[in-house]
Amino acid sequence: MKKIIIWHNNSCSKSNSAKCFLEDNGIEFDVRNYLENPPSKDEIKEVLKKLNISVKELIRDSEKLYIDLNIKNVEDENILLNFMVENPILIQRPILISNEKAYIARPPKKIEDIINEF
């Protein structure tokens, strides 16, 4: 299995569940607390390629900040990327990343299937 990085938020139960799953199953991984160490625009673009999703799909539209910033109707991907760089709380979590692939590990029970893909 390839080395995995988890974009993790300690305050998120789903992120903590994914991290615990990795630990409990002896899977080697590195933790990136992406709120303390936010990804750059290029890093987000790379993860989007690995996820094979749009910028809009990576945004947590359930966050209060999403509503406060009034970005629901923003379609410009560059503007959306800037919002995520400036406000990493808007990024979906947890994200498991290897050199070739990435997965949003939600719901937590999905993680077992995801790990087999690495």
C-alpha positions as CSV (number, residue, x, y, z in Angstrom):
1,M,0.0,0.0,0.0
2,K,1.2,3.5,-0.9
3,K,1.8,6.2,1.7
4,I,-1.4,8.1,2.5
5,I,-1.9,11.6,3.6
6,I,-5.1,12.6,5.4
7,W,-6.3,16.2,5.2
8,H,-7.7,16.2,8.7
9,N,-9.8,18.5,11.0
10,N,-9.6,17.6,14.7
11,S,-13.0,19.1,15.2
12,C,-14.8,16.9,12.7
13,S,-16.2,13.6,13.8
14,K,-16.0,12.1,10.3
15,S,-12.4,13.1,10.0
16,N,-11.6,11.7,13.4
17,S,-13.4,8.4,12.4
18,A,-11.3,8.1,9.3
19,K,-8.1,8.8,11.3
20,C,-9.1,6.2,13.9
21,F,-9.8,3.6,11.2
22,L,-6.4,4.1,9.7
23,E,-4.8,3.8,13.1
24,D,-6.8,0.8,14.2
25,N,-5.9,-1.0,11.0
26,G,-2.2,-0.3,11.1
27,I,-2.2,1.7,7.9
28,E,0.7,4.1,7.6
29,F,-0.3,7.7,7.0
30,D,0.7,11.3,7.6
31,V,-1.8,13.8,9.1
32,R,-2.1,17.3,7.6
33,N,-4.3,19.5,9.7
34,Y,-5.4,21.6,6.8
35,L,-6.8,24.3,8.9
36,E,-3.5,25.0,10.5
37,N,-1.5,24.2,7.4
38,P,-3.8,25.2,4.5
39,P,-3.2,23.9,1.1
40,S,-2.1,26.2,-1.7
41,K,-4.2,26.7,-4.8
42,D,-1.9,24.4,-6.7
43,E,-2.3,21.7,-4.1
44,I,-6.0,22.0,-4.2
45,K,-5.9,21.7,-8.0
46,E,-3.8,18.6,-7.8
47,V,-6.2,17.0,-5.3
48,L,-9.1,17.9,-7.6
49,K,-7.4,16.1,-10.4
50,K,-6.9,13.0,-8.2
51,L,-10.5,13.2,-7.0
52,N,-11.8,13.8,-10.5
53,I,-14.4,16.3,-9.3
54,S,-15.1,19.9,-9.9
55,V,-14.1,22.8,-7.6
56,K,-17.7,23.2,-6.6
57,E,-17.9,19.6,-5.4
58,L,-15.0,20.1,-3.1
59,I,-16.7,23.0,-1.2
60,R,-18.6,22.3,2.0
61,D,-21.8,24.0,1.2
62,S,-23.1,23.1,4.7
63,E,-20.6,25.4,6.4
64,K,-22.0,28.6,7.8
65,L,-19.2,30.5,6.2
66,Y,-20.3,29.3,2.8
67,I,-23.7,31.0,3.4
68,D,-22.1,34.1,4.9
69,L,-19.8,34.6,1.9
70,N,-22.7,34.2,-0.4
71,I,-20.9,31.9,-2.8
72,K,-23.7,29.6,-3.8
73,N,-24.1,31.1,-7.2
74,V,-20.4,31.7,-7.9
75,E,-19.3,29.6,-10.9
76,D,-15.8,30.9,-11.6
77,E,-13.5,28.1,-10.4
78,N,-10.6,30.5,-9.8
79,I,-12.7,32.6,-7.4
80,L,-13.9,29.4,-5.7
81,L,-10.3,28.1,-5.3
82,N,-9.4,31.5,-3.8
83,F,-12.2,31.1,-1.3
84,M,-10.9,27.7,-0.3
85,V,-7.3,28.9,0.0
86,E,-8.4,31.8,2.2
87,N,-10.9,29.8,4.2
88,P,-9.8,26.1,4.2
89,I,-12.8,25.3,6.5
90,L,-14.7,25.3,3.2
91,I,-12.8,22.2,1.9
92,Q,-14.6,18.8,2.2
93,R,-13.1,16.5,4.8
94,P,-11.5,14.1,5.4
95,I,-9.5,13.6,2.2
96,L,-7.2,10.6,1.8
97,I,-4.4,11.3,-0.7
98,S,-1.7,9.1,-2.3
99,N,0.6,9.9,-5.2
100,E,-2.0,8.8,-7.7
101,K,-5.4,9.0,-6.1
102,A,-7.5,10.9,-3.6
103,Y,-10.9,10.2,-2.0
104,I,-13.2,12.1,0.2
105,A,-13.6,9.6,3.0
106,R,-17.3,10.1,3.8
107,P,-19.3,8.5,5.1
108,P,-16.9,6.9,7.6
109,K,-18.1,3.3,6.6
110,K,-16.9,4.0,3.1
111,I,-13.3,4.2,4.2
112,E,-12.8,0.4,4.2
113,D,-13.6,0.3,0.4
114,I,-11.5,3.4,-0.2
115,I,-8.4,1.9,1.5
116,N,-8.6,-1.1,-0.8
117,E,-8.2,1.3,-3.8
118,F,-4.9,2.5,-2.6
